[in-house]
């Protein structure tokens, strides 16, 4: 696995502006990494690209 500090993290545009519910994702060719931006010391959740695409389709109602 790639070191999480090497990944380019992006905060979700749906995260609260108060900083209390922030999700960040990092995209690679092999997987998508998801973490809680308030606790970056914890390991990220890793999902394959096909699984992430399925999740996005479900979350968007398509």
mmCIF file of the N, C-alpha and C atoms, coordinates in Angstrom:
data_MODEL
# 
_entry.id   MODEL 
# 
loop_
_atom_site.group_PDB 
_atom_site.id 
_atom_site.type_symbol 
_atom_site.label_atom_id 
_atom_site.label_alt_id 
_atom_site.label_comp_id 
_atom_site.label_asym_id 
_atom_site.label_entity_id 
_atom_site.label_seq_id 
_atom_site.pdbx_PDB_ins_code 
_atom_site.Cartn_x 
_atom_site.Cartn_y 
_atom_site.Cartn_z 
_atom_site.occupancy 
_atom_site.B_iso_or_equiv 
_atom_site.pdbx_formal_charge 
_atom_site.auth_seq_id 
_atom_site.auth_comp_id 
_atom_site.auth_asym_id 
_atom_site.auth_atom_id 
_atom_site.pdbx_PDB_model_num 
ATOM 1   N N  . UNK A 1 1  ? 0.850   -1.189 0.000   1.00 0.00 ? 1  UNK A N  1 
ATOM 2   C CA . UNK A 1 1  ? 0.000   0.000  0.000   1.00 0.00 ? 1  UNK A CA 1 
ATOM 3   C C  . UNK A 1 1  ? 0.882   1.234  0.000   1.00 0.00 ? 1  UNK A C  1 
ATOM 4   N N  . UNK A 1 2  ? 0.467   2.179  -0.661  1.00 0.00 ? 2  UNK A N  1 
ATOM 5   C CA . UNK A 1 2  ? 1.128   3.480  -0.753  1.00 0.00 ? 2  UNK A CA 1 
ATOM 6   C C  . UNK A 1 2  ? 1.026   4.201  0.593   1.00 0.00 ? 2  UNK A C  1 
ATOM 7   N N  . UNK A 1 3  ? 2.072   4.927  0.986   1.00 0.00 ? 3  UNK A N  1 
ATOM 8   C CA . UNK A 1 3  ? 2.019   5.692  2.223   1.00 0.00 ? 3  UNK A CA 1 
ATOM 9   C C  . UNK A 1 3  ? 0.943   6.767  2.144   1.00 0.00 ? 3  UNK A C  1 
ATOM 10  N N  . UNK A 1 4  ? 0.118   6.856  3.172   1.00 0.00 ? 4  UNK A N  1 
ATOM 11  C CA . UNK A 1 4  ? -0.993  7.806  3.136   1.00 0.00 ? 4  UNK A CA 1 
ATOM 12  C C  . UNK A 1 4  ? -0.524  9.254  3.068   1.00 0.00 ? 4  UNK A C  1 
ATOM 13  N N  . UNK A 1 5  ? 0.691   9.537  3.516   1.00 0.00 ? 5  UNK A N  1 
ATOM 14  C CA . UNK A 1 5  ? 1.189   10.908 3.451   1.00 0.00 ? 5  UNK A CA 1 
ATOM 15  C C  . UNK A 1 5  ? 1.551   11.290 2.024   1.00 0.00 ? 5  UNK A C  1 
ATOM 16  N N  . UNK A 1 6  ? 1.747   10.309 1.144   1.00 0.00 ? 6  UNK A N  1 
ATOM 17  C CA . UNK A 1 6  ? 2.087   10.565 -0.250  1.00 0.00 ? 6  UNK A CA 1 
ATOM 18  C C  . UNK A 1 6  ? 0.862   10.850 -1.109  1.00 0.00 ? 6  UNK A C  1 
ATOM 19  N N  . UNK A 1 7  ? -0.312  10.582 -0.594  1.00 0.00 ? 7  UNK A N  1 
ATOM 20  C CA . UNK A 1 7  ? -1.536  10.733 -1.367  1.00 0.00 ? 7  UNK A CA 1 
ATOM 21  C C  . UNK A 1 7  ? -1.980  12.186 -1.416  1.00 0.00 ? 7  UNK A C  1 
ATOM 22  N N  . UNK A 1 8  ? -2.657  12.549 -2.491  1.00 0.00 ? 8  UNK A N  1 
ATOM 23  C CA . UNK A 1 8  ? -3.228  13.894 -2.630  1.00 0.00 ? 8  UNK A CA 1 
ATOM 24  C C  . UNK A 1 8  ? -4.669  13.829 -2.125  1.00 0.00 ? 8  UNK A C  1 
ATOM 25  N N  . UNK A 1 9  ? -4.907  14.385 -0.941  1.00 0.00 ? 9  UNK A N  1 
ATOM 26  C CA . UNK A 1 9  ? -6.220  14.327 -0.295  1.00 0.00 ? 9  UNK A CA 1 
ATOM 27  C C  . UNK A 1 9  ? -7.085  15.512 -0.703  1.00 0.00 ? 9  UNK A C  1 
ATOM 28  N N  . UNK A 1 10 ? -8.385  15.244 -0.904  1.00 0.00 ? 10 UNK A N  1 
ATOM 29  C CA . UNK A 1 10 ? -9.361  16.272 -1.253  1.00 0.00 ? 10 UNK A CA 1 
ATOM 30  C C  . UNK A 1 10 ? -10.532 16.175 -0.295  1.00 0.00 ? 10 UNK A C  1 
ATOM 31  N N  . UNK A 1 11 ? -10.937 17.301 0.254   1.00 0.00 ? 11 UNK A N  1 
ATOM 32  C CA . UNK A 1 11 ? -12.073 17.327 1.176   1.00 0.00 ? 11 UNK A CA 1 
ATOM 33  C C  . UNK A 1 11 ? -13.369 17.336 0.375   1.00 0.00 ? 11 UNK A C  1 
ATOM 34  N N  . UNK A 1 12 ? -14.323 16.579 0.844   1.00 0.00 ? 12 UNK A N  1 
ATOM 35  C CA . UNK A 1 12 ? -15.620 16.517 0.196   1.00 0.00 ? 12 UNK A CA 1 
ATOM 36  C C  . UNK A 1 12 ? -16.293 17.884 0.186   1.00 0.00 ? 12 UNK A C  1 
ATOM 37  N N  . UNK A 1 13 ? -16.910 18.227 -0.924  1.00 0.00 ? 13 UNK A N  1 
ATOM 38  C CA . UNK A 1 13 ? -17.652 19.486 -1.005  1.00 0.00 ? 13 UNK A CA 1 
ATOM 39  C C  . UNK A 1 13 ? -18.909 19.438 -0.143  1.00 0.00 ? 13 UNK A C  1 
ATOM 40  N N  . UNK A 1 14 ? -19.303 18.255 0.315   1.00 0.00 ? 14 UNK A N  1 
ATOM 41  C CA . UNK A 1 14 ? -20.462 18.100 1.182   1.00 0.00 ? 14 UNK A CA 1 
ATOM 42  C C  . UNK A 1 14 ? -20.100 18.162 2.655   1.00 0.00 ? 14 UNK A C  1 
ATOM 43  N N  . UNK A 1 15 ? -18.815 18.275 2.981   1.00 0.00 ? 15 UNK A N  1 
ATOM 44  C CA . UNK A 1 15 ? -18.407 18.361 4.376   1.00 0.00 ? 15 UNK A CA 1 
ATOM 45  C C  . UNK A 1 15 ? -18.896 19.673 4.973   1.00 0.00 ? 15 UNK A C  1 
ATOM 46  N N  . UNK A 1 16 ? -19.215 19.626 6.234   1.00 0.00 ? 16 UNK A N  1 
ATOM 47  C CA . UNK A 1 16 ? -19.714 20.822 6.916   1.00 0.00 ? 16 UNK A CA 1 
ATOM 48  C C  . UNK A 1 16 ? -18.663 21.909 6.991   1.00 0.00 ? 16 UNK A C  1 
ATOM 49  N N  . UNK A 1 17 ? -19.073 23.143 6.902   1.00 0.00 ? 17 UNK A N  1 
ATOM 50  C CA . UNK A 1 17 ? -18.173 24.283 6.976   1.00 0.00 ? 17 UNK A CA 1 
ATOM 51  C C  . UNK A 1 17 ? -17.607 24.511 8.366   1.00 0.00 ? 17 UNK A C  1 
ATOM 52  N N  . UNK A 1 18 ? -18.216 23.891 9.364   1.00 0.00 ? 18 UNK A N  1 
ATOM 53  C CA . UNK A 1 18 ? -17.764 24.051 10.740  1.00 0.00 ? 18 UNK A CA 1 
ATOM 54  C C  . UNK A 1 18 ? -16.572 23.154 11.063  1.00 0.00 ? 18 UNK A C  1 
ATOM 55  N N  . UNK A 1 19 ? -16.214 22.259 10.161  1.00 0.00 ? 19 UNK A N  1 
ATOM 56  C CA . UNK A 1 19 ? -15.085 21.360 10.396  1.00 0.00 ? 19 UNK A CA 1 
ATOM 57  C C  . UNK A 1 19 ? -15.424 20.173 11.268  1.00 0.00 ? 19 UNK A C  1 
ATOM 58  N N  . UNK A 1 20 ? -16.725 19.952 11.520  1.00 0.00 ? 20 UNK A N  1 
ATOM 59  C CA . UNK A 1 20 ? -17.098 18.864 12.408  1.00 0.00 ? 20 UNK A CA 1 
ATOM 60  C C  . UNK A 1 20 ? -17.512 17.586 11.685  1.00 0.00 ? 20 UNK A C  1 
ATOM 61  N N  . UNK A 1 21 ? -17.651 17.613 10.398  1.00 0.00 ? 21 UNK A N  1 
ATOM 62  C CA . UNK A 1 21 ? -18.054 16.404 9.665   1.00 0.00 ? 21 UNK A CA 1 
ATOM 63  C C  . UNK A 1 21 ? -17.343 16.358 8.319   1.00 0.00 ? 21 UNK A C  1 
ATOM 64  N N  . UNK A 1 22 ? -16.037 16.270 8.353   1.00 0.00 ? 22 UNK A N  1 
ATOM 65  C CA . UNK A 1 22 ? -15.248 16.349 7.126   1.00 0.00 ? 22 UNK A CA 1 
ATOM 66  C C  . UNK A 1 22 ? -14.748 14.978 6.679   1.00 0.00 ? 22 UNK A C  1 
ATOM 67  N N  . UNK A 1 23 ? -14.947 14.715 5.424   1.00 0.00 ? 23 UNK A N  1 
ATOM 68  C CA . UNK A 1 23 ? -14.457 13.493 4.795   1.00 0.00 ? 23 UNK A CA 1 
ATOM 69  C C  . UNK A 1 23 ? -13.489 13.909 3.705   1.00 0.00 ? 23 UNK A C  1 
ATOM 70  N N  . UNK A 1 24 ? -12.372 13.185 3.611   1.00 0.00 ? 24 UNK A N  1 
ATOM 71  C CA . UNK A 1 24 ? -11.399 13.435 2.553   1.00 0.00 ? 24 UNK A CA 1 
ATOM 72  C C  . UNK A 1 24 ? -11.197 12.151 1.762   1.00 0.00 ? 24 UNK A C  1 
ATOM 73  N N  . UNK A 1 25 ? -10.935 12.300 0.478   1.00 0.00 ? 25 UNK A N  1 
ATOM 74  C CA . UNK A 1 25 ? -10.647 11.147 -0.374  1.00 0.00 ? 25 UNK A CA 1 
ATOM 75  C C  . UNK A 1 25 ? -9.355  11.388 -1.139  1.00 0.00 ? 25 UNK A C  1 
ATOM 76  N N  . UNK A 1 26 ? -8.689  10.294 -1.454  1.00 0.00 ? 26 UNK A N  1 
ATOM 77  C CA . UNK A 1 26 ? -7.502  10.330 -2.308  1.00 0.00 ? 26 UNK A CA 1 
ATOM 78  C C  . UNK A 1 26 ? -7.705  9.248  -3.358  1.00 0.00 ? 26 UNK A C  1 
ATOM 79  N N  . UNK A 1 27 ? -7.505  9.598  -4.587  1.00 0.00 ? 27 UNK A N  1 
ATOM 80  C CA . UNK A 1 27 ? -7.775  8.742  -5.730  1.00 0.00 ? 27 UNK A CA 1 
ATOM 81  C C  . UNK A 1 27 ? -6.466  8.258  -6.346  1.00 0.00 ? 27 UNK A C  1 
ATOM 82  N N  . UNK A 1 28 ? -6.331  6.948  -6.557  1.00 0.00 ? 28 UNK A N  1 
ATOM 83  C CA . UNK A 1 28 ? -5.189  6.404  -7.285  1.00 0.00 ? 28 UNK A CA 1 
ATOM 84  C C  . UNK A 1 28 ? -5.719  5.511  -8.400  1.00 0.00 ? 28 UNK A C  1 
ATOM 85  N N  . UNK A 1 29 ? -4.841  5.004  -9.218  1.00 0.00 ? 29 UNK A N  1 
ATOM 86  C CA . UNK A 1 29 ? -5.284  4.125  -10.300 1.00 0.00 ? 29 UNK A CA 1 
ATOM 87  C C  . UNK A 1 29 ? -5.801  2.790  -9.771  1.00 0.00 ? 29 UNK A C  1 
ATOM 88  N N  . UNK A 1 30 ? -5.334  2.379  -8.585  1.00 0.00 ? 30 UNK A N  1 
ATOM 89  C CA . UNK A 1 30 ? -5.728  1.088  -8.033  1.00 0.00 ? 30 UNK A CA 1 
ATOM 90  C C  . UNK A 1 30 ? -6.887  1.165  -7.049  1.00 0.00 ? 30 UNK A C  1 
ATOM 91  N N  . UNK A 1 31 ? -7.009  2.262  -6.311  1.00 0.00 ? 31 UNK A N  1 
ATOM 92  C CA . UNK A 1 31 ? -7.990  2.315  -5.226  1.00 0.00 ? 31 UNK A CA 1 
ATOM 93  C C  . UNK A 1 31 ? -8.351  3.757  -4.892  1.00 0.00 ? 31 UNK A C  1 
ATOM 94  N N  . UNK A 1 32 ? -9.375  3.880  -4.051  1.00 0.00 ? 32 UNK A N  1 
ATOM 95  C CA . UNK A 1 32 ? -9.770  5.167  -3.497  1.00 0.00 ? 32 UNK A CA 1 
ATOM 96  C C  . UNK A 1 32 ? -9.639  5.050  -1.976  1.00 0.00 ? 32 UNK A C  1 
ATOM 97  N N  . UNK A 1 33 ? -9.032  6.039  -1.368  1.00 0.00 ? 33 UNK A N  1 
ATOM 98  C CA . UNK A 1 33 ? -8.818  6.067  0.072   1.00 0.00 ? 33 UNK A CA 1 
ATOM 99  C C  . UNK A 1 33 ? -9.738  7.115  0.666   1.00 0.00 ? 33 UNK A C  1 
ATOM 100 N N  . UNK A 1 34 ? -10.356 6.786  1.790   1.00 0.00 ? 34 UNK A N  1 
ATOM 101 C CA . UNK A 1 34 ? -11.304 7.682  2.450   1.00 0.00 ? 34 UNK A CA 1 
ATOM 102 C C  . UNK A 1 34 ? -10.870 7.809  3.907   1.00 0.00 ? 34 UNK A C  1 
ATOM 103 N N  . UNK A 1 35 ? -10.848 9.052  4.426   1.00 0.00 ? 35 UNK A N  1 
ATOM 104 C CA . UNK A 1 35 ? -10.475 9.239  5.829   1.00 0.00 ? 35 UNK A CA 1 
ATOM 105 C C  . UNK A 1 35 ? -11.270 10.383 6.450   1.00 0.00 ? 35 UNK A C  1 
ATOM 106 N N  . UNK A 1 36 ? -11.257 10.393 7.754   1.00 0.00 ? 36 UNK A N  1 
ATOM 107 C CA . UNK A 1 36 ? -11.857 11.460 8.559   1.00 0.00 ? 36 UNK A CA 1 
ATOM 108 C C  . UNK A 1 36 ? -10.796 12.535 8.715   1.00 0.00 ? 36 UNK A C  1 
ATOM 109 N N  . UNK A 1 37 ? -11.054 13.734 8.211   1.00 0.00 ? 37 UNK A N  1 
ATOM 110 C CA . UNK A 1 37 ? -10.032 14.780 8.242   1.00 0.00 ? 37 UNK A CA 1 
ATOM 111 C C  . UNK A 1 37 ? -9.738  15.282 9.649   1.00 0.00 ? 37 UNK A C  1 
ATOM 112 N N  . UNK A 1 38 ? -10.610 14.988 10.610  1.00 0.00 ? 38 UNK A N  1 
ATOM 113 C CA . UNK A 1 38 ? -10.364 15.400 11.985  1.00 0.00 ? 38 UNK A CA 1 
ATOM 114 C C  . UNK A 1 38 ? -9.374  14.471 12.684  1.00 0.00 ? 38 UNK A C  1 
ATOM 115 N N  . UNK A 1 39 ? -9.167  13.273 12.151  1.00 0.00 ? 39 UNK A N  1 
ATOM 116 C CA . UNK A 1 39 ? -8.301  12.289 12.792  1.00 0.00 ? 39 UNK A CA 1 
ATOM 117 C C  . UNK A 1 39 ? -7.469  11.580 11.725  1.00 0.00 ? 39 UNK A C  1 
ATOM 118 N N  . UNK A 1 40 ? -6.540  12.306 11.133  1.00 0.00 ? 40 UNK A N  1 
ATOM 119 C CA . UNK A 1 40 ? -5.751  11.760 10.021  1.00 0.00 ? 40 UNK A CA 1 
ATOM 120 C C  . UNK A 1 40 ? -4.721  10.733 10.473  1.00 0.00 ? 40 UNK A C  1 
ATOM 121 N N  . UNK A 1 41 ? -4.529  10.573 11.775  1.00 0.00 ? 41 UNK A N  1 
ATOM 122 C CA . UNK A 1 41 ? -3.597  9.555  12.272  1.00 0.00 ? 41 UNK A CA 1 
ATOM 123 C C  . UNK A 1 41 ? -4.190  8.154  12.135  1.00 0.00 ? 41 UNK A C  1 
ATOM 124 N N  . UNK A 1 42 ? -5.502  8.064  12.060  1.00 0.00 ? 42 UNK A N  1 
ATOM 125 C CA . UNK A 1 42 ? -6.150  6.757  11.891  1.00 0.00 ? 42 UNK A CA 1 
ATOM 126 C C  . UNK A 1 42 ? -5.985  6.304  10.450  1.00 0.00 ? 42 UNK A C  1 
ATOM 127 N N  . UNK A 1 43 ? -5.916  4.997  10.235  1.00 0.00 ? 43 UNK A N  1 
ATOM 128 C CA . UNK A 1 43 ? -5.788  4.495  8.860   1.00 0.00 ? 43 UNK A CA 1 
ATOM 129 C C  . UNK A 1 43 ? -7.002  4.867  8.014   1.00 0.00 ? 43 UNK A C  1 
ATOM 130 N N  . UNK A 1 44 ? -6.758  5.086  6.757   1.00 0.00 ? 44 UNK A N  1 
ATOM 131 C CA . UNK A 1 44 ? -7.848  5.388  5.823   1.00 0.00 ? 44 UNK A CA 1 
ATOM 132 C C  . UNK A 1 44 ? -8.572  4.100  5.455   1.00 0.00 ? 44 UNK A C  1 
ATOM 133 N N  . UNK A 1 45 ? -9.820  4.245  5.086   1.00 0.00 ? 45 UNK A N  1 
ATOM 134 C CA . UNK A 1 45 ? -10.612 3.151  4.525   1.00 0.00 ? 45 UNK A CA 1 
ATOM 135 C C  . UNK A 1 45 ? -10.238 3.066  3.051   1.00 0.00 ? 45 UNK A C  1 
ATOM 136 N N  . UNK A 1 46 ? -9.949  1.884  2.570   1.00 0.00 ? 46 UNK A N  1 
ATOM 137 C CA . UNK A 1 46 ? -9.540  1.705  1.176   1.00 0.00 ? 46 UNK A CA 1 
ATOM 138 C C  . UNK A 1 46 ? -10.568 0.857  0.446   1.00 0.00 ? 46 UNK A C  1 
ATOM 139 N N  . UNK A 1 47 ? -10.946 1.299  -0.739  1.00 0.00 ? 47 UNK A N  1 
ATOM 140 C CA . UNK A 1 47 ? -11.919 0.566  -1.546  1.00 0.00 ? 47 UNK A CA 1 
ATOM 141 C C  . UNK A 1 47 ? -11.434 0.542  -2.991  1.00 0.00 ? 47 UNK A C  1 
ATOM 142 N N  . UNK A 1 48 ? -11.714 -0.548 -3.678  1.00 0.00 ? 48 UNK A N  1 
ATOM 143 C CA . UNK A 1 48 ? -11.347 -0.642 -5.091  1.00 0.00 ? 48 UNK A CA 1 
ATOM 144 C C  . UNK A 1 48 ? -12.141 0.357  -5.925  1.00 0.00 ? 48 UNK A C  1 
ATOM 145 N N  . UNK A 1 49 ? -11.639 0.655  -7.090  1.00 0.00 ? 49 UNK A N  1 
ATOM 146 C CA . UNK A 1 49 ? -12.279 1.665  -7.943  1.00 0.00 ? 49 UNK A CA 1 
ATOM 147 C C  . UNK A 1 49 ? -13.685 1.237  -8.374  1.00 0.00 ? 49 UNK A C  1 
ATOM 148 N N  . UNK A 1 50 ? -13.892 -0.046 -8.646  1.00 0.00 ? 50 UNK A N  1 
ATOM 149 C CA . UNK A 1 50 ? -15.233 -0.509 -9.031  1.00 0.00 ? 50 UNK A CA 1 
ATOM 150 C C  . UNK A 1 50 ? -16.202 -0.377 -7.867  1.00 0.00 ? 50 UNK A C  1 
ATOM 151 N N  . UNK A 1 51 ? -15.747 -0.708 -6.665  1.00 0.00 ? 51 UNK A N  1 
ATOM 152 C CA . UNK A 1 51 ? -16.583 -0.550 -5.479  1.00 0.00 ? 51 UNK A CA 1 
ATOM 153 C C  . UNK A 1 51 ? -16.928 0.906  -5.225  1.00 0.00 ? 51 UNK A C  1 
ATOM 154 N N  . UNK A 1 52 ? -15.959 1.796  -5.438  1.00 0.00 ? 52 UNK A N  1 
ATOM 155 C CA . UNK A 1 52 ? -16.192 3.231  -5.246  1.00 0.00 ? 52 UNK A CA 1 
ATOM 156 C C  . UNK A 1 52 ? -17.211 3.739  -6.266  1.00 0.00 ? 52 UNK A C  1 
ATOM 157 N N  . UNK A 1 53 ? -17.084 3.292  -7.506  1.00 0.00 ? 53 UNK A N  1 
ATOM 158 C CA . UNK A 1 53 ? -18.033 3.707  -8.546  1.00 0.00 ? 53 UNK A CA 1 
ATOM 159 C C  . UNK A 1 53 ? -19.447 3.236  -8.194  1.00 0.00 ? 53 UNK A C  1 
ATOM 160 N N  . UNK A 1 54 ? -19.567 2.025  -7.670  1.00 0.00 ? 54 UNK A N  1 
ATOM 161 C CA . UNK A 1 54 ? -20.877 1.514  -7.247  1.00 0.00 ? 54 UNK A CA 1 
ATOM 162 C C  . UNK A 1 54 ? -21.439 2.346  -6.108  1.00 0.00 ? 54 UNK A C  1 
ATOM 163 N N  . UNK A 1 55 ? -20.585 2.677  -5.136  1.00 0.00 ? 55 UNK A N  1 
ATOM 164 C CA . UNK A 1 55 ? -21.022 3.510  -4.017  1.00 0.00 ? 55 UNK A CA 1 
ATOM 165 C C  . UNK A 1 55 ? -21.514 4.870  -4.506  1.00 0.00 ? 55 UNK A C  1 
ATOM 166 N N  . UNK A 1 56 ? -20.760 5.512  -5.395  1.00 0.00 ? 56 UNK A N  1 
ATOM 167 C CA . UNK A 1 56 ? -21.166 6.819  -5.908  1.00 0.00 ? 56 UNK A CA 1 
ATOM 168 C C  . UNK A 1 56 ? -22.498 6.749  -6.648  1.00 0.00 ? 56 UNK A C  1 
ATOM 169 N N  . UNK A 1 57 ? -22.687 5.683  -7.420  1.00 0.00 ? 57 UNK A N  1 
ATOM 170 C CA . UNK A 1 57 ? -23.961 5.504  -8.114  1.00 0.00 ? 57 UNK A CA 1 
ATOM 171 C C  . UNK A 1 57 ? -25.110 5.349  -7.134  1.00 0.00 ? 57 UNK A C  1 
ATOM 172 N N  . UNK A 1 58 ? -24.896 4.595  -6.062  1.00 0.00 ? 58 UNK A N  1 
ATOM 173 C CA . UNK A 1 58 ? -25.922 4.406  -5.037  1.00 0.00 ? 58 UNK A CA 1 
ATOM 174 C C  . UNK A 1 58 ? -26.187 5.719  -4.305  1.00 0.00 ? 58 UNK A C  1 
ATOM 175 N N  . UNK A 1 59 ? -25.119 6.424  -3.925  1.00 0.00 ? 59 UNK A N  1 
ATOM 176 C CA . UNK A 1 59 ? -25.261 7.672  -3.155  1.00 0.00 ? 59 UNK A CA 1 
ATOM 177 C C  . UNK A 1 59 ? -25.954 8.760  -3.967  1.00 0.00 ? 59 UNK A C  1 
ATOM 178 N N  . UNK A 1 60 ? -25.759 8.745  -5.277  1.00 0.00 ? 60 UNK A N  1 
ATOM 179 C CA . UNK A 1 60 ? -26.380 9.772  -6.104  1.00 0.00 ? 60 UNK A CA 1 
ATOM 180 C C  . UNK A 1 60 ? -27.774 9.367  -6.575  1.00 0.00 ? 60 UNK A C  1 
ATOM 181 N N  . UNK A 1 61 ? -28.204 8.154  -6.219  1.00 0.00 ? 61 UNK A N  1 
ATOM 182 C CA . UNK A 1 61 ? -29.554 7.702  -6.577  1.00 0.00 ? 61 UNK A CA 1 
ATOM 183 C C  . UNK A 1 61 ? -29.682 7.213  -7.994  1.00 0.00 ? 61 UNK A C  1 
ATOM 184 N N  . UNK A 1 62 ? -28.585 6.887  -8.651  1.00 0.00 ? 62 UNK A N  1 
ATOM 185 C CA . UNK A 1 62 ? -28.652 6.437  -10.049 1.00 0.00 ? 62 UNK A CA 1 
ATOM 186 C C  . UNK A 1 62 ? -28.563 4.943  -10.138 1.00 0.00 ? 62 UNK A C  1 
# 
